[in-house]
Amino acid sequence: MTLETERLILRPWEEADAEECYRYAKDPRVGPIAGWPVHTSEENSRQVIRDVLTAPETYAVVLKETGLPVGSIGLHHNDLAEKDDEAELGYWLGVPYWGRGLIPEAARELLRHAFEDLRLERVWCGCYDGNERSKRVQEKLGFRYQWTCEDAPVPQMGETRKGYVNLLTKEDWQKLSSRDFEQKGPSQ
């Protein structure tokens, strides 16, 4: 499946994306704050694409202007999203593209897909202490704080951290979507 926004195409990852994935995932400012280690080579990125990023409902965030992936976004079922009508939103973006509103743009479309097409009732999202950019994205999207976990496991990093858990319900999303529609009008 492919999803589209004004500036982005969200499409499945391909092994051919390994070079671009590595370009951004090797930066120590990207993965570790999200709970995964930096990629060590293009082959490492290729393996991550095969083992992780090809999961259902996981998408490469591709710039329409270049046709190249600059990040990833997906809906996952895990410890936060245990029920069939729930998912957890996860995302990362290459540093050169921070601050441009690309992840909120991608996430809005993925949340629309989650609630309208997949008929989910709740989407969870979390971040670790210190990840202010991710926290801000979640606030922009309308997620509401649920709880703090003092010792959240970070298995890929072999440690525990303070983590924050947020939730967006279908009902809250519908209210936010209708308010956006009223403010922007049908052409936006």
N, CA, C and O of each residue as an XYZ file, in Angstrom:
752
protein
N       0.841     -1.182      0.000
C       0.000      0.000      0.000
C       0.886      1.246      0.000
O       1.956      1.269      0.609
N       0.428      2.246     -0.677
C       1.114      3.529     -0.725
C       0.139      4.605     -0.270
O      -1.025      4.613     -0.671
N       0.625      5.512      0.571
C      -0.160      6.648      1.041
C       0.545      7.909      0.564
O       1.753      7.905      0.326
N      -0.219      8.991      0.426
C       0.365     10.205     -0.131
C      -0.100     11.435      0.633
O      -1.246     11.511      1.077
N       0.806     12.399      0.779
C       0.486     13.700      1.356
C       0.946     14.761      0.361
O       1.372     14.434     -0.746
N       0.862     16.001      0.745
C       1.271     17.083     -0.147
C       2.733     16.938     -0.587
O       3.048     17.104     -1.765
N       3.621     16.630      0.361
C       5.057     16.572      0.047
C       5.652     15.176      0.073
O       6.811     14.994     -0.300
N       4.876     14.181      0.510
C       5.443     12.866      0.797
C       4.690     11.723      0.146
O       3.495     11.805     -0.136
N       5.433     10.658     -0.079
C       4.858      9.361     -0.419
C       5.285      8.415      0.701
O       6.462      8.350      1.058
N       4.330      7.694      1.244
C       4.618      6.668      2.242
C       4.431      5.335      1.534
O       3.328      4.988      1.111
N       5.524      4.596      1.415
C       5.474      3.332      0.679
C       6.300      2.292      1.416
O       7.113      2.638      2.273
N       6.100      1.020      1.090
C       6.894     -0.017      1.745
C       8.395      0.164      1.479
O       8.810      0.613      0.411
N       9.181     -0.200      2.481
C      10.639     -0.192      2.323
C      11.049     -1.293      1.354
O      10.394     -2.331      1.265
N      12.132     -1.055      0.635
C      12.719     -2.036     -0.283
C      14.202     -2.167      0.052
O      14.818     -1.219      0.540
N      14.764     -3.322     -0.208
C      16.199     -3.507      0.058
C      17.040     -2.492     -0.703
O      18.126     -2.123     -0.254
N      16.547     -2.042     -1.845
C      17.271     -1.041     -2.641
C      17.370      0.307     -1.915
O      18.132      1.177     -2.337
N      16.610      0.489     -0.831
C      16.654      1.720     -0.051
C      17.789      1.728      0.976
O      17.933      2.693      1.726
N      18.585      0.680      1.018
C      19.605      0.538      2.068
C      20.580      1.714      2.099
O      20.953      2.167      3.181
N      20.994      2.212      0.953
C      21.952      3.309      0.928
C      21.366      4.556      1.599
O      22.027      5.191      2.421
N      20.133      4.901      1.248
C      19.493      6.076      1.842
C      19.186      5.854      3.321
O      19.343      6.763      4.136
N      18.753      4.661      3.659
C      18.482      4.341      5.066
C      19.760      4.533      5.887
O      19.738      5.168      6.941
N      20.855      3.989      5.406
C      22.133      4.109      6.113
C      22.581      5.566      6.218
O      23.120      5.975      7.247
N      22.366      6.341      5.174
C      22.759      7.752      5.160
C      22.236      8.478      6.404
O      22.938      9.310      6.979
N      21.012      8.164      6.816
C      20.390      8.867      7.948
C      20.471      8.074      9.258
O      20.612      8.665     10.329
N      20.383      6.748      9.180
C      20.360      5.926     10.394
C      21.741      5.747     11.023
O      21.846      5.233     12.137
N      22.796      6.160     10.329
C      24.137      6.084     10.924
C      24.407      7.268     11.846
O      25.375      7.246     12.606
N      23.580      8.287     11.792
C      23.762      9.488     12.607
C      23.368      9.176     14.052
O      22.250      8.719     14.291
N      24.251      9.409     15.015
C      23.948      9.066     16.413
C      22.828      9.905     17.036
O      22.376      9.605     18.141
N      22.381     10.942     16.346
C      21.265     11.736     16.869
C      19.906     11.131     16.525
O      18.883     11.598     17.026
N      19.878     10.094     15.674
C      18.607      9.546     15.195
C      18.162      8.327     16.005
O      17.165      8.400     16.724
N      18.872      7.232     15.902
C      18.425      5.981     16.512
C      18.494      5.901     18.026
O      17.500      5.541     18.658
N      19.634      6.223     18.632
C      19.756      6.025     20.075
C      18.680      6.726     20.908
O      18.216      6.161     21.898
N      18.282      7.918     20.541
C      17.254      8.611     21.314
C      15.892      7.929     21.168
O      15.024      8.059     22.031
N      15.720      7.197     20.055
C      14.487      6.452     19.823
C      14.568      5.015     20.343
O      13.570      4.294     20.340
N      15.747      4.604     20.787
C      15.875      3.280     21.391
C      16.503      2.211     20.528
O      16.389      1.024     20.835
N      17.169      2.609     19.445
C      17.859      1.617     18.614
C      19.247      2.128     18.237
O      19.455      3.335     18.117
N      20.192      1.212     18.051
C      21.574      1.617     17.782
C      21.764      2.187     16.377
O      20.988      1.906     15.464
N      22.813      2.992     16.228
C      23.143      3.536     14.909
C      23.433      2.378     13.955
O      23.925      1.325     14.361
N      23.123      2.592     12.713
C      23.445      1.582     11.707
C      24.934      1.689     11.398
O      25.486      2.786     11.315
N      25.566      0.548     11.232
C      27.025      0.498     11.093
C      27.509      0.387      9.649
O      28.693      0.582      9.375
N      26.608      0.078      8.736
C      26.998     -0.068      7.331
C      25.734     -0.118      6.476
O      24.621     -0.255      6.983
N      25.939     -0.006      5.183
C      24.811     -0.141      4.268
C      24.210     -1.540      4.375
O      22.994     -1.707      4.286
N      25.059     -2.535      4.564
C      24.561     -3.913      4.717
C      23.748     -4.059      5.998
O      22.742     -4.770      6.014
N      24.173     -3.394      7.073
C      23.411     -3.405      8.323
C      22.020     -2.799      8.075
O      21.016     -3.335      8.544
N      21.967     -1.696      7.348
C      20.675     -1.078      7.028
C      19.818     -2.018      6.177
O      18.606     -2.108      6.375
N      20.442     -2.707      5.242
C      19.716     -3.667      4.405
C      19.096     -4.760      5.270
O      17.957     -5.170      5.046
N      19.856     -5.228      6.258
C      19.361     -6.263      7.172
C      18.201     -5.723      8.018
O      17.216     -6.428      8.240
N      18.314     -4.485      8.487
C      17.231     -3.868      9.270
C      15.983     -3.714      8.393
O      14.865     -3.923      8.863
N      16.170     -3.353      7.140
C      15.031     -3.269      6.220
C      14.360     -4.634      6.121
O      13.137     -4.737      6.221
N      15.158     -5.685      5.925
C      14.600     -7.042      5.800
C      13.910     -7.497      7.079
O      12.813     -8.055      7.031
N      14.548     -7.261      8.220
C      14.071     -7.832      9.487
C      13.053     -6.973     10.233
O      12.231     -7.503     10.981
N      13.096     -5.663     10.040
C      12.263     -4.763     10.842
C      11.343     -3.908      9.979
O      10.134     -3.868     10.206
N      11.909     -3.229      8.995
C      11.159     -2.211      8.271
C      10.205     -2.761      7.218
O       9.421     -2.004      6.645
N      10.255     -4.052      6.957
C       9.282     -4.643      6.029
C       8.056     -5.179      6.772
O       7.224     -5.865      6.177
N       7.940     -4.874      8.057
C       6.768     -5.289      8.827
C       5.515     -4.632      8.241
O       5.595     -3.555      7.650
N       4.373     -5.274      8.404
C       3.133     -4.669      7.907
C       2.926     -3.269      8.491
O       3.259     -3.008      9.647
N       2.385     -2.400      7.688
C       2.063     -1.023      8.084
C       3.291     -0.198      8.474
O       3.192      0.737      9.268
N       4.446     -0.549      7.910
C       5.674      0.230      8.098
C       6.038      0.826      6.745
O       6.060      0.129      5.731
N       6.322      2.119      6.745
C       6.493      2.840      5.487
C       7.775      3.662      5.466
O       8.174      4.246      6.474
N       8.410      3.694      4.305
C       9.484      4.651      4.061
C       8.826      6.004      3.849
O       7.824      6.109      3.142
N       9.389      7.040      4.462
C       8.919      8.412      4.267
C       9.746      8.975      3.116
O      10.927      9.281      3.279
N       9.113      9.108      1.954
C       9.803      9.467      0.716
C       9.411     10.884      0.299
O       8.228     11.218      0.224
N      10.415     11.704      0.033
C      10.146     13.058     -0.468
C       9.703     12.971     -1.922
O      10.378     12.345     -2.740
N       8.590     13.586     -2.245
C       8.122     13.597     -3.633
C       9.153     14.266     -4.539
O       9.361     13.831     -5.671
N       9.800     15.324     -4.044
C      10.722     16.084     -4.896
C      11.964     15.297     -5.302
O      12.561     15.584     -6.340
N      12.363     14.311     -4.503
C      13.568     13.532     -4.836
C      13.271     12.066     -5.138
O      14.046     11.403     -5.828
N      12.145     11.555     -4.621
C      11.833     10.137     -4.771
C      12.643      9.248     -3.840
O      12.652      8.028     -4.001
N      13.329      9.854     -2.857
C      14.201      9.091     -1.957
C      13.663      9.096     -0.524
O      13.094     10.091     -0.073
N      13.847      7.974      0.188
C      13.405      7.920      1.585
C      14.319      8.739      2.495
O      15.539      8.754      2.330
N      13.693      9.423      3.467
C      14.447     10.226      4.436
C      14.102      9.841      5.869
O      14.614     10.440      6.815
N      13.238      8.845      6.033
C      12.840      8.410      7.361
C      11.867      7.257      7.269
O      11.664      6.675      6.203
N      11.269      6.935      8.405
C      10.361      5.800      8.469
C       9.219      6.119      9.423
O       9.378      6.886     10.373
N       8.072      5.520      9.153
C       6.914      5.670     10.028
C       6.098      4.391      9.940
O       6.028      3.760      8.885
N       5.481      4.013     11.052
C       4.694      2.792     11.012
C       3.773      2.632     12.195
O       3.881      3.327     13.205
N       2.864      1.693     12.036
C       1.943      1.285     13.088
C       2.316     -0.137     13.478
O       2.414     -1.019     12.625
N       2.523     -0.354     14.773
C       3.014     -1.645     15.239
C       2.132     -2.176     16.360
O       1.502     -1.408     17.086
N       2.093     -3.488     16.490
C       1.427     -4.130     17.621
C       2.520     -4.643     18.545
O       3.366     -5.441     18.142
N       2.491     -4.172     19.799
C       3.503     -4.587     20.768
C       2.947     -4.448     22.174
O       1.737     -4.555     22.376
N       3.818     -4.210     23.151
C       3.372     -4.182     24.540
C       2.393     -3.049     24.842
O       1.553     -3.201     25.730
N       2.472     -1.928     24.141
C       1.499     -0.850     24.352
C       0.184     -1.147     23.634
O      -0.892     -0.855     24.157
N       0.269     -1.711     22.467
C      -0.908     -1.989     21.642
C      -1.160     -3.487     21.621
O      -0.740     -4.190     20.701
N      -1.842     -3.959     22.636
C      -2.054     -5.400     22.775
C      -3.329     -5.889     22.106
O      -3.428     -7.060     21.738
N      -4.315     -4.994     21.944
C      -5.602     -5.403     21.386
C      -5.599     -5.254     19.867
O      -4.792     -4.510     19.309
N      -6.503     -5.963     19.210
C      -6.583     -5.935     17.750
C      -6.942     -4.565     17.196
O      -6.579     -4.234     16.067
N      -7.659     -3.761     17.994
C      -8.090     -2.456     17.499
C      -7.169     -1.326     17.965
O      -7.582     -0.169     18.042
N      -5.910     -1.679     18.276
C      -4.917     -0.709     18.728
C      -3.621     -0.886     17.943
O      -3.356     -1.950     17.383
N      -2.830      0.166     17.914
C      -1.483      0.091     17.342
C      -0.628      1.131     18.047
O      -1.135      2.030     18.717
N       0.678      0.988     17.880
C       1.607      2.003     18.368
C       2.251      2.675     17.167
O       2.708      2.011     16.237
N       2.281      3.997     17.202
C       2.903      4.789     16.143
C       4.382      4.953     16.463
O       4.748      5.344     17.571
N       5.226      4.654     15.487
C       6.663      4.875     15.622
C       7.179      5.593     14.391
O       6.624      5.441     13.303
N       8.238      6.377     14.555
C       8.768      7.140     13.436
C      10.190      7.590     13.725
O      10.611      7.692     14.877
N      10.913      7.856     12.651
C      12.208      8.544     12.732
C      12.443      9.284     11.419
O      11.857      8.964     10.385
N      13.313     10.279     11.495
C      13.573     11.120     10.327
C      15.036     11.514     10.309
O      15.625     11.778     11.358
N      15.628     11.557      9.119
C      17.014     11.989      8.967
C      17.200     13.429      9.432
O      16.350     14.284      9.187
N      18.313     13.687     10.102
C      18.595     14.995     10.705
C      18.446     16.169      9.726
O      17.891     17.194     10.119
N      18.914     16.072      8.469
C      18.780     17.231      7.583
C      17.331     17.678      7.362
O      17.092     18.787      6.884
N      16.369     16.825      7.707
C      14.962     17.120      7.456
C      14.189     17.479      8.729
O      12.980     17.705      8.683
N      14.888     17.529      9.855
C      14.233     17.920     11.107
C      13.720     19.354     10.987
O      14.304     20.186     10.293
N      12.623     19.617     11.676
C      12.099     20.976     11.759
C      11.297     21.440     10.557
O      10.959     22.620     10.459
N      10.989     20.539      9.650
C      10.228     20.914      8.449
C       8.776     20.440      8.489
O       8.025     20.659      7.538
N       8.380     19.794      9.580
C       7.009     19.314      9.698
C       6.708     18.065      8.898
O       5.541     17.743      8.673
N       7.743     17.348      8.461
C       7.516     16.162      7.631
C       6.897     15.000      8.406
O       5.995     14.333      7.899
N       7.370     14.751      9.625
C       6.806     13.635     10.389
C       5.372     13.933     10.813
O       4.526     13.046     10.696
N       5.051     15.136     11.301
C       3.634     15.393     11.559
C       2.757     15.218     10.305
O       1.638     14.713     10.390
N       3.273     15.635      9.155
C       2.522     15.476      7.903
C       2.313     13.998      7.582
O       1.205     13.585      7.239
N       3.374     13.207      7.694
C       3.274     11.768      7.435
C       2.353     11.110      8.454
O       1.531     10.266      8.099
N       2.489     11.494      9.713
C       1.703     10.873     10.776
C       0.224     11.181     10.634
O      -0.610     10.320     10.914
N      -0.121     12.384     10.208
C      -1.538     12.713     10.024
C      -2.179     11.767      9.001
O      -3.298     11.292      9.196
N      -1.457     11.504      7.917
C      -1.991     10.590      6.907
C      -2.034      9.160      7.436
O      -2.994      8.436      7.172
N      -1.027      8.750      8.167
C      -1.016      7.389      8.705
C      -2.115      7.224      9.762
O      -2.729      6.161      9.853
N      -2.362      8.254     10.549
C      -3.449      8.185     11.531
C      -4.802      8.130     10.828
O      -5.698      7.408     11.265
N      -4.953      8.882      9.752
C      -6.194      8.782      8.968
C      -6.384      7.346      8.496
O      -7.473      6.785      8.613
N      -5.326      6.760      7.966
C      -5.356      5.372      7.512
C      -5.706      4.436      8.672
O      -6.507      3.514      8.515
N      -5.106      4.679      9.822
C      -5.338      3.819     10.993
C      -6.805      3.835     11.417
O      -7.403      2.785     11.649
N      -7.365      5.011     11.514
C      -8.724      5.125     12.033
C      -9.797      4.871     10.973
O     -10.839      4.294     11.284
N      -9.563      5.287      9.737
C     -10.578      5.104      8.698
C     -10.466      3.752      7.999
O     -11.462      3.038      7.883
N      -9.286      3.395      7.538
C      -9.118      2.175      6.740
C      -8.950      0.932      7.608
O      -9.574     -0.097      7.353
N      -8.108      1.028      8.631
C      -7.840     -0.126      9.496
C      -8.854     -0.246     10.625
O      -8.916     -1.270     11.306
N      -9.639      0.793     10.821
C     -10.693      0.827     11.834
C     -10.169      0.606     13.254
O     -10.792     -0.080     14.065
N      -9.020      1.198     13.530
C      -8.477      1.129     14.878
C      -9.246      2.091     15.785
O      -9.832      3.068     15.318
N      -9.233      1.801     17.072
C      -9.901      2.650     18.061
C      -8.906      3.496     18.845
O      -9.246      4.582     19.316
N      -7.662      2.997     18.989
C      -6.652      3.706     19.763
C      -5.282      3.548     19.103
O      -4.927      2.477     18.610
N      -4.527      4.642     19.110
C      -3.140      4.589     18.671
C      -2.295      5.165     19.804
O      -2.502      6.293     20.252
N      -1.351      4.367     20.247
C      -0.425      4.735     21.308
C       0.839      5.308     20.698
O       1.170      5.013     19.550
N       1.536      6.114     21.451
C       2.829      6.612     21.009
C       3.615      6.984     22.263
O       3.050      7.507     23.223
N       4.888      6.720     22.251
C       5.708      7.045     23.405
C       7.029      7.644     22.989
O       7.389      7.654     21.812
N       7.742      8.140     23.976
C       9.095      8.622     23.739
C       9.865      8.536     25.043
O       9.289      8.512     26.131
N      11.154      8.491     24.908
C      12.020      8.447     26.079
C      12.340      9.854     26.542
O      12.311     10.806     25.762
N      12.644      9.968     27.813
C      13.014     11.247     28.412
C      14.137     11.887     27.595
O      15.116     11.226     27.248
N      13.990     13.153     27.296
C      15.002     13.870     26.532
C      14.722     13.962     25.052
O      15.383     14.733     24.356
N      13.764     13.201     24.544
C      13.447     13.243     23.121
C      12.352     14.292     22.892
O      11.199     13.964     22.611
N      12.742     15.537     23.018
C      11.793     16.641     22.938
C      11.141     16.765     21.561
O       9.982     17.169     21.461
N      11.870     16.424     20.508
C      11.295     16.514     19.155
C      10.128     15.541     18.993
O       9.082     15.895     18.449
N      10.319     14.325     19.468
C       9.256     13.337     19.372
C       8.065     13.737     20.240
O       6.910     13.584     19.841
N       8.361     14.244     21.415
C       7.299     14.710     22.317
C       6.481     15.801     21.625
O       5.252     15.799     21.704
N       7.149     16.718     20.956
C       6.471     17.823     20.280
C       5.604     17.319     19.124
O       4.495     17.814     18.923
N       6.097     16.348     18.371
C       5.302     15.762     17.286
C       4.001     15.206     17.850
O       2.924     15.442     17.302
N       4.109     14.466     18.949
C       2.918     13.853     19.539
C       1.925     14.903     20.026
O       0.714     14.724     19.896
N       2.431     15.990     20.581
C       1.550     17.080     21.010
C       0.835     17.700     19.804
O      -0.367     17.961     19.858
N       1.572     17.934     18.724
C       0.973     18.519     17.510
C      -0.141     17.639     16.955
O      -1.128     18.137     16.415
N       0.030     16.322     17.094
C      -0.934     15.378     16.540
C      -2.150     15.173     17.439
O      -3.123     14.545     17.023
N      -2.108     15.691     18.656
C      -3.249     15.561     19.561
C      -3.186     14.401     20.525
O      -4.175     14.107     21.196
N      -2.048     13.730     20.615
C      -1.910     12.646     21.591
C      -2.001     13.229     22.995
O      -1.562     14.350     23.251
N      -2.579     12.448     23.891
C      -2.726     12.872     25.287
C      -1.876     11.991     26.195
O      -1.833     10.769     26.054
N      -1.208     12.649     27.124
C      -0.346     11.958     28.081
C      -1.170     10.955     28.894
O      -2.280     11.253     29.335
N      -0.594      9.751     29.081
C      -1.254      8.704     29.867
C      -0.483      8.362     31.143
O      -1.050      8.357     32.236
N       0.831      8.071     30.994
C       1.625      7.740     32.171
C       3.111      7.826     31.870
O       3.532      7.900     30.716
N       3.904      7.813     32.958
C       5.364      7.790     32.872
C       5.832      6.446     33.410
O       5.332      5.965     34.427
N       6.781      5.854     32.731
C       7.402      4.618     33.186
C       8.839      4.959     33.567
O       9.632      5.351     32.712
N       9.169      4.815     34.818
C      10.512      5.176     35.298
C      11.591      4.242     34.759
O      12.718      4.674     34.518
N      11.258      2.965     34.569
C      12.242      1.971     34.130
C      11.763      1.246     32.871
O      11.598      0.026     32.873
N      11.544      1.999     31.812
C      11.105      1.405     30.550
C      12.266      0.648     29.913
O      13.343      1.214     29.726
N      12.058     -0.630     29.578
C      13.138     -1.382     28.937
C      13.417     -0.871     27.522
O      12.499     -0.559     26.763
N      14.697     -0.794     27.191
C      15.143     -0.409     25.850
C      16.014     -1.574     25.371
O      17.242     -1.486     25.407
N      15.379     -2.667     24.923
C      16.111     -3.905     24.652
C      17.264     -3.771     23.662
O      18.328     -4.354     23.871
N      17.062     -3.002     22.578
C      18.119     -2.890     21.572
C      19.342     -2.134     22.082
O      20.435     -2.261     21.530
N      19.148     -1.343     23.144
C      20.263     -0.590     23.711
C      20.769     -1.230     25.002
O      21.776     -0.793     25.559
N      20.067     -2.277     25.483
C      20.495     -2.978     26.688
C      20.429     -2.126     27.940
O      21.316     -2.194     28.791
N      19.369     -1.315     28.057
C      19.262     -0.425     29.212
C      17.795     -0.151     29.516
O      16.901     -0.619     28.812
N      17.569      0.609     30.570
C      16.239      1.109     30.873
C      16.301      2.636     30.896
O      17.346      3.228     31.168
N      15.170      3.251     30.606
C      15.074      4.707     30.574
C      13.719      5.128     31.117
O      12.805      4.318     31.266
N      13.619      6.399     31.401
C      12.327      6.986     31.724
C      11.586      7.185     30.410
O      12.129      7.751     29.461
N      10.347      6.720     30.360
C       9.567      6.843     29.140
C       8.201      7.423     29.410
O       7.663      7.293     30.509
N       7.641      8.068     28.395
C       6.324      8.686     28.485
C       5.413      8.027     27.463
O       5.808      7.796     26.321
N       4.187      7.727     27.883
C       3.223      7.058     27.019
C       2.048      7.999     26.774
O       1.486      8.582     27.701
N       1.692      8.128     25.492
C       0.603      9.001     25.077
C      -0.387      8.215     24.221
O      -0.051      7.170     23.665
N      -1.602      8.729     24.126
C      -2.674      8.022     23.430
C      -3.496      8.990     22.591
O      -3.757     10.122     23.000
N      -3.898      8.528     21.412
C      -4.864      9.236     20.586
C      -5.992      8.256     20.286
O      -5.771      7.206     19.682
N      -7.195      8.603     20.710
C      -8.346      7.750     20.432
C      -8.977      8.165     19.110
O      -8.772      9.277     18.624
N      -9.738      7.256     18.548
C     -10.443      7.563     17.306
C     -11.372      8.757     17.512
O     -11.474      9.627     16.647
N     -12.043      8.795     18.653
C     -12.958      9.891     18.962
C     -12.230     11.236     18.997
O     -12.704     12.218     18.427
N     -11.073     11.274     19.670
C     -10.292     12.517     19.720
C      -9.777     12.899     18.337
O      -9.788     14.073     17.967
N      -9.325     11.902     17.575
C      -8.843     12.160     16.213
C      -9.955     12.750     15.345
O      -9.717     13.690     14.587
N     -11.179     12.196     15.456
C     -12.298     12.702     14.667
C     -12.595     14.163     15.023
O     -12.867     14.975     14.139
N     -12.541     14.492     16.310
C     -12.779     15.875     16.732
C     -11.707     16.800     16.157
O     -12.016     17.872     15.636
N     -10.444     16.377     16.257
C      -9.347     17.185     15.724
C      -9.458     17.327     14.214
O      -9.233     18.413     13.679
N      -9.798     16.255     13.523
C      -9.912     16.276     12.062
C     -11.040     17.195     11.611
O     -10.879     17.940     10.644
N     -12.165     17.154     12.290
C     -13.280     18.014     11.884
C     -12.957     19.474     12.172
O     -13.364     20.357     11.416
N     -12.229     19.741     13.257
C     -11.823     21.120     13.564
C     -10.848     21.626     12.500
O     -10.969     22.763     12.045
N      -9.877     20.789     12.098
C      -8.932     21.172     11.039
C      -9.667     21.452      9.735
O      -9.349     22.409      9.028
N     -10.649     20.617      9.419
C     -11.418     20.789      8.189
C     -12.162     22.126      8.217
O     -12.192     22.852      7.223
N     -12.760     22.439      9.369
C     -13.496     23.691      9.494
C     -12.567     24.897      9.356
O     -12.937     25.905      8.755
N     -11.352     24.789      9.919
C     -10.413     25.908      9.877
C      -9.798     26.083      8.484
O      -9.649     27.209      8.010
N      -9.445     24.982      7.834
C      -8.733     25.056      6.550
C      -9.663     25.029      5.355
O      -9.341     25.574      4.299
N     -10.815     24.397      5.516
C     -11.728     24.250      4.393
C     -11.452     22.977      3.635
O     -10.423     22.340      3.864
N     -12.326     22.589      2.752
C     -12.229     21.297      2.068
C     -11.073     21.189      1.080
O     -10.708     20.075      0.704
N     -10.487     22.294      0.646
C      -9.431     22.202     -0.379
C      -8.066     21.888      0.197
O      -7.137     21.627     -0.567
N      -7.905     21.901      1.486
C      -6.573     21.670      2.069
C      -6.285     20.231      2.306
O      -5.206     19.889      2.790
